[in-house]
């Protein structure tokens, strides 16, 4: 073999040796664990801002490093902290959760409130300025429906709703017998001064709450309980707040009308519609 060829082979051999010597493999990943507990247990666990889908107590295997941990349990303040995971070691969290302070607010607007009735046999009439509104149906099949909407702007947007209920003062009734008034979510926009039977908004067919109204005892408060999920949706934006529809659950066969005080009622302002909300700040 010629000397020149031998030199080329030698140079290539040297270069390959140098390349192999410079090549290093990545160190193997190292893991440890986080043992997460809370008092009381059952708190949702978030790691680095991501919900894990797990609740305390729970153990996570993680790469070595620093992690932020958040624990969230209903009725309690949020707990947050930072932990370090070391190789082949367990880091322990046992967070004492603090009970949240419960707040109660009752919304009872005056003339600025938004409520009205619509009447099937007078389909183009607006009743937004009346001191009363009606729901039910007469013996002549004249149907009445009531719409209300409450402004939640005075409630902190990060509030967690524990429960909520709406109250209306039934001041009178027309007809005989009792009937059930259902509360339904309204799903499109409407205005108090222009709503009519013909342009009434769309609404859900899912019954959110119900209340029995009575002909024999017309002068009393009627309450629609357990609408906290609906109010929470309005507050956090997962449900657009278009208000509620109050309508008989058996509108076709009903022969009674219930009369309620509206937000424009002036004889006794304490009888205006109310929405009471219990909540806490996590």
Number of C-alpha atoms within 10 A of each C-alpha: 5 6 7 9 10 11 11 11 11 12 12 12 12 12 12 12 11 11 10 10 9 9 8 7 6 6 6 6 8 13 16 18 20 21 15 21 21 21 13 16 17 17 24 19 23 18 16 12 11 11 15 12 8 14 20 21 18 14 17 15 13 17 17 17 13 13 16 14 20 19 24 21 22 16 19 19 17 18 18 13 12 12 14 16 21 18 14 13 12 18 16 15 17 14 19 12 19 15 15 16 12 14 13 14 13 13 18 19 18 16 14 9 20 23 29 27 27 26 22 16 13 14 14 15 16 18 19 24 18 15 18 22 23 26 25 31 26 17 12 9 16 18 25 24 23 21 29 20 19 19 18 14 8 8 14 13 14 13 16 21 24 20 18 22 18 20 18 19 21 24 16 19 23 16 16 13 14 18 21 18 25 21 26 22 22 23 17 14 13 20 16 18 13 14 23 23 19 13 12 19 17 14 15 14 11 10 12 18 17 20 18 13 24 21 18 12 12 18 15 15 14 19 18 20 17 16 20 20 16 21 24 22 14 18 22 14 11 10 15 16 21 22 23 22 25 25 22 28 17 13 21 12 13 23 20 26 28 24 21 27 24 32 28 21 19 14 10 8 15 14 21 25 26 20 22 17 21 17 24 20 17 18
